[in-house]
Amino acid sequence: MENIEILGLVAATLTTGAFVPQVYKTLINKSVKDISLSMYTVLLMRLLLWIVYGFYINSLPIIAANIITATLSVLIVITKIEYK
């Protein structure tokens, strides 16, 4: 694996990890009043485009980070809809 791929994986891990506290807090507290559904909808569209791009350029960091972040974002959206 090239050094630039390792750099990408570290960046992807940090970026994706930033979503974990929000998901944890939302699921534990079941409080979604301050969560913007429209922001998460746009975020999901952005993540899907990054996933397609990642496959196009064959970049594991881009693919993995965006799939994981999209999964976390879907959890937030489901929770927002469920506890609205």
C-alpha positions in Angstrom: 0.0 0.0 0.0 1.4 3.4 -0.9 2.0 6.1 1.7 -0.7 8.3 0.1 -3.3 5.5 0.6 -2.3 5.3 4.2 -2.7 9.0 4.6 -6.1 8.7 2.9 -7.1 5.9 5.3 -6.1 8.0 8.4 -8.0 11.0 7.1 -11.0 8.8 6.3 -10.9 7.3 9.8 -10.8 10.7 11.5 -13.6 12.1 9.2 -15.8 9.1 9.8 -15.1 8.9 13.5 -16.4 12.5 13.9 -19.9 11.1 13.2 -19.8 8.4 15.9 -20.4 10.7 18.9 -23.5 12.2 17.3 -24.9 8.8 16.4 -24.2 7.5 19.9 -25.8 10.5 21.6 -28.8 10.4 19.3 -29.4 6.7 19.8 -28.9 6.8 23.6 -30.9 9.9 24.3 -33.5 9.3 21.5 -33.5 13.1 21.1 -33.6 14.3 17.5 -35.2 17.8 18.0 -31.9 19.6 17.0 -31.1 17.2 14.1 -31.8 18.7 10.6 -33.4 16.1 8.3 -32.7 18.2 5.3 -29.0 18.5 6.1 -28.7 14.7 6.6 -30.6 14.1 3.3 -28.2 16.3 1.4 -25.3 14.7 3.3 -26.5 11.2 2.2 -26.7 12.4 -1.4 -23.1 13.7 -1.2 -21.9 10.5 0.4 -23.5 8.4 -2.3 -21.7 10.5 -5.0 -18.4 10.1 -3.2 -18.9 6.3 -3.1 -19.5 6.2 -6.8 -16.4 8.4 -7.4 -14.4 6.2 -5.0 -15.3 3.1 -7.1 -14.5 5.0 -10.3 -11.0 5.9 -9.2 -10.6 2.6 -7.2 -9.8 4.4 -3.9 -10.3 2.3 -0.7 -10.2 5.3 1.7 -12.9 7.1 -0.2 -15.1 4.1 -0.6 -14.8 2.8 3.0 -15.1 6.2 4.7 -18.2 7.2 2.8 -19.9 3.8 3.1 -19.4 3.9 6.9 -20.4 7.5 7.2 -23.5 6.9 5.0 -24.5 4.0 7.3 -24.1 6.2 10.4 -26.1 9.0 8.6 -28.9 6.5 7.8 -29.1 5.6 11.5 -29.5 9.3 12.3 -32.2 9.7 9.6 -34.1 6.6 10.8 -33.9 7.8 14.4 -35.1 11.3 13.3 -38.1 9.8 11.5 -38.9 7.4 14.2 -38.7 9.8 17.2 -39.9 12.9 15.4 
